[in-house]
């Protein structure tokens, strides 16, 4: 075999090895998020199963966690919903309706803009950003200090004692917090329509309540409750599996919030599509 042939074969082996490494790296990049999503779903099923099979013994902690959620979230929630209600659907929607001389119809528009979309979305973002990060940081710190390992050695289930109360409290409280979010979001729209656009206040309110259906209300509350479940499961999972010291905890907090945001957006699109498809009367504006 000549020297040139040997060099050609060596070059061929090197290129195949490089392609195999690139293919393996690409496969790992695609596979890793899918595997982690499956682990999060499995972890969530374990948490929900523990809460449903033995629905006793954790409600005192749930009550305390709900109080903490309200204490931490109500101020940013009020400010955010009023600001978004006034700015995005309020002023922008007012510009459109004023072209037709019907700024009062902004009240019916707010059923779609605030009740169905903006208020639940802002509610979920505030809860994830404030409470979700705190849960991930707390559980992550317990993990790297080996407190969770110590509870397991003592025969105590950390998911039952640390995670189930937090997830249950987030699920219940996120569903309840959407009610003030809806109210203050509509207040922001009211300010834009009445005090900026000169709309008749009573007509604005009448248009809102004529178009707001019972399905809109319970559908939004249920959706936000499920948002809270998603945030609780994702952030608890990232904190529970944290590793690598303080840097690892910070990384887990960042990843938990990002994954929760993405999961909420995807779930919101699917949920709203199904809700509107099953209730076509919701799409009729009166």
Secondary structure, DSSP 8 states (H G I E B T S, - for coil): --HHHHHHHHHHHHHHHHHHHHHHHHHHHHHHHHHHHHHHHHHHHHHHHHHHHT--S-HHHHHHHHHHHHHHHHHHHHHHHHHHIIIIIIIHHHHHHHHTT-GGGHHHHHIIIIIIIIHHHHHHHHHIIIIIHHHHHHHHHHHHTTHHHHHHHTT--HIIIIIHHHHHHHHHHHHHHHHHHHHHHHHHHHIIIIIIT---HHHHHHHHHHH--HHHHHHHHHHHHHHHHHHHHHHHHHHHT--SHHHHHHHHHHHHHHHHHHHHHHHHHHHHHHHHHH-GGGG---
